[in-house]
């Protein structure tokens, strides 16, 4: 989420003096964690996951004042949220979906899905608490600096998030039941042949956040209808 000037003071400890350089070396090898046959063996910021939840998924906990965002001024950035990663062959079609259940206590608390290339190029797709206390679908597309998009408010403790690519188009969808999907955004897939798919929790203004990821599903096919997500 965008951080307005009044909030930047409280987040000063996270801000860099200038734009953080893109760096692949921030992707760290970690002990393998598997859920639904998907192996996560890389991480950002020491992300760890524990088995948990009602559906045998993964739980990720963030520390206080954790986020990924690069301000439009090109000078201020935040990059300390834990992100658990698995490699994706982006030269082939794929779809990934997951049910996200975050503990949304403080503004901007979220559970999120990432597509990560490097520190200056990444996508975040989140279920987040907004400035008015509502649970909302949020996307951030970062290329040097971050855009910021608030989408539908969702009156539910959980939401399904899905990303799908046919190698040319890349799209985000959400669903409250995992059956009927709503398009969030679609754009050109001009990312490298290898990208990292990530799961994350964040708490930019709070004391920490717990996000549960369950019913993970990764396939080697894109959706057939990019408007309907089916």
C-alpha positions, 0 to 999 in steps of 0.5 A, spaced: 500 500 500 502 507 498 504 510 505 502 517 506 507 522 509 504 522 516 505 514 516 512 515 513 515 517 520 513 511 523 516 507 518 523 511 517 526 505 520 524 501 513 526 506 508 532 506 504 536 512 503 535 511 495 532 506 491 534 499 493 538 496 487 535 490 484 539 484 487 537 477 485 542 475 491 536 476 496 533 470 494 536 465 499 536 457 500 532 455 505 529 448 508 524 445 503 517 446 505 511 442 501 504 443 501 499 440 496 505 437 492 509 444 491 516 445 494 518 452 497 525 452 498 527 459 497 525 465 501 526 473 502 528 475 509 528 469 512 521 467 511 519 460 514 513 457 514 509 451 519 504 446 517 498 448 520 490 450 518 484 446 517 486 444 510 493 442 511 496 448 508 502 453 511 502 458 516 507 464 515 508 470 520 511 476 519 514 481 524 512 488 526 513 494 521 514 489 515 512 490 507 514 490 500 513 497 497 517 502 493 514 509 493 513 513 487 518 518 489 524 513 487 527 514 493 524 511 499 522 503 499 520 498 504 523 491 503 523 486 509 517 482 509 518 475 509 516 471 502 517 464 501 518 462 494 518 456 489 521 457 482 516 457 476 517 456 469 514 462 466 516 460 458 510 455 459 503 456 461 501 456 468 495 457 474 496 457 481 491 458 486 491 459 494 486 460 499 489 466 504 486 467 511 490 473 514 489 476 521 487 483 519 488 487 525 492 493 523 491 497 517 495 494 511 496 487 514 495 482 509 496 475 506 499 476 499 501 472 493 508 474 489 511 473 483 518 476 484 523 477 479 528 481 483 528 487 488 525 492 482 521 488 479 515 484 482 508 483 483 504 483 489 497 480 490 494 481 497 488 480 501 489 486 506 486 491 511 485 498 508 485 505 511 477 504 513 478 497 516 475 493 511 478 487 508 480 488 501 483 485 494 489 489 493 495 489 487 502 492 487 506 492 480 513 494 481 518 496 476 523 501 479 517 504 483 510 501 485 503 502 483 498 501 488 491 499 486 485 498 491 480 493 488 473 490 491 472 489 499 470 482 501 466 481 507 470 474 509 475 472 513 478 468 507 479 469 500 482 465 494 487 468 490 489 466 483 494 468 478 494 465 471 499 466 464 499 463 457 506 466 456 503 472 453 497 475 458 498 474 466 492 475 470 489 476 477 483 473 480 479 472 486 474 468 489 470 467 495 468 460 494 474 457 489 469 456 484 466 463 481 472 468 479 472 475 479 478 478 474 482 483 478 487 485 473 490 483 466 496 485 463 502 483 458 507 477 461 513 480 459 517 477 465 523 472 464 523 465 463 524 464 470 520 467 476 519 466 483 512 464 486 511 467 493 507 467 499 507 472 504 505 476 510 506 483 512 504 488 517 507 495 515 504 499 521 502 493 526 506 488 531 506 483 526 501 478 522 499 471 521 497 468 514 494 461 513 495 459 506 491 453 504 488 449 498 494 450 494 494 448 487 499 449 481 497 447 474 501 447 467 495 450 464 492 457 463 485 459 464 481 458 458 477 465 458 481 471 461 475 475 463 472 469 467 478 466 470 475 459 468 
